[in-house]
């Protein structure tokens, strides 16, 4: 994996660490409420689900970091986890009817996958 590829994979990993923190620790706080467009009541009602969702984002980030550090299967691991991120973002955008999720989650992963293939 070259420097550009590692940077893009790392960027997607960083985004998912950020999503994890927002969902697990700030879901009911002003920053989380603003980021997800929630009312305090709706956030309180869904905070357990959000924490679970955040944990999954943490797993995606861990897999992407693993792909950068692994010397034997870097590209394969990166592609797999980036594909998972892309699918999660597509489903999230579809299921919530918020196209922003595509641009924030899927598009960066797709750009990183393109870099893995062509750079």
C-alpha positions in Angstrom: 0.0 0.0 0.0 1.5 3.3 -1.0 1.3 6.6 1.0 -1.8 8.0 -0.9 -3.7 4.7 -0.4 -2.8 4.5 3.2 -3.8 8.1 3.8 -7.2 7.5 2.2 -7.8 4.3 4.1 -6.7 6.1 7.3 -9.1 8.9 6.6 -12.0 6.6 6.3 -10.8 4.8 9.5 -10.6 8.2 11.3 -14.2 9.1 10.1 -15.5 5.9 11.6 -13.7 6.4 14.9 -15.4 9.8 14.9 -18.8 8.3 14.2 -18.2 5.8 16.9 -17.4 8.5 19.5 -20.5 10.5 18.4 -22.8 7.5 18.6 -21.5 6.0 21.7 -20.7 9.0 23.9 -22.3 12.1 22.4 -25.6 10.8 21.1 -27.7 12.6 23.8 -25.3 15.6 24.1 -25.7 18.8 22.0 -23.0 17.8 19.6 -24.7 14.4 18.9 -28.1 16.0 18.7 -26.9 18.5 16.1 -24.9 16.0 14.1 -27.9 13.6 13.8 -30.7 16.1 13.8 -32.4 14.6 16.9 -34.5 15.9 19.7 -33.4 15.1 23.2 -36.3 12.8 23.7 -35.7 10.8 20.5 -32.0 10.6 21.4 -32.7 9.3 24.9 -35.1 6.7 23.4 -32.5 5.4 20.9 -29.3 5.8 22.8 -28.8 2.0 23.3 -29.2 1.4 19.6 -26.9 4.3 18.8 -24.2 2.9 21.1 -24.5 -0.5 19.3 -24.2 1.2 16.0 -21.2 3.1 17.2 -19.5 -0.1 18.3 -19.9 -1.4 14.7 -18.3 1.8 13.4 -15.4 1.1 15.7 -15.0 -2.4 14.3 -14.9 -1.0 10.8 -12.3 1.5 11.9 -10.3 -1.3 13.5 -10.4 -3.3 10.4 -9.2 -0.4 8.3 -6.3 0.3 10.7 -5.4 -3.4 10.6 -5.3 -3.2 6.8 -2.8 -0.4 7.0 -0.6 -2.3 9.5 -0.7 -5.8 7.9 2.1 -6.5 5.6 0.7 -9.6 4.0 -2.9 -8.8 3.1 -3.0 -5.0 3.1 -4.9 -4.5 -0.1 -7.3 -7.4 0.5 -8.2 -6.3 4.0 -8.5 -2.6 3.0 -10.8 -3.5 0.1 -13.0 -5.7 2.2 -13.5 -3.2 5.0 -13.9 -0.3 2.5 -16.6 -2.4 0.7 -18.3 -2.9 4.1 -18.3 0.8 4.8 -19.7 1.5 1.3 -22.5 -0.9 1.7 -23.3 0.4 5.2 -23.4 4.0 3.9 -25.6 3.0 1.0 -28.0 1.2 3.2 -28.0 4.0 5.8 -28.7 6.6 3.1 -31.5 4.5 1.7 -33.1 3.4 5.0 -33.1 6.9 6.5 -33.8 8.7 3.3 -30.8 11.0 4.0 -28.5 11.3 1.0 -25.9 13.0 3.3 -25.0 9.6 4.6 -23.9 8.5 1.2 -21.6 11.5 0.8 -20.2 11.3 4.4 -19.7 7.5 4.6 -19.9 5.7 1.2 -18.2 8.2 -1.0 -14.9 8.5 0.9 -14.7 4.7 1.0 -15.4 4.4 -2.7 -12.7 6.9 -3.4 -10.3 4.9 -1.3 -11.2 1.7 -3.1 -10.6 3.4 -6.5 -7.2 4.5 -5.2 -6.4 0.9 -4.2 -7.2 -0.3 -7.7 -5.7 2.4 -9.8 -2.9 4.1 -7.8 
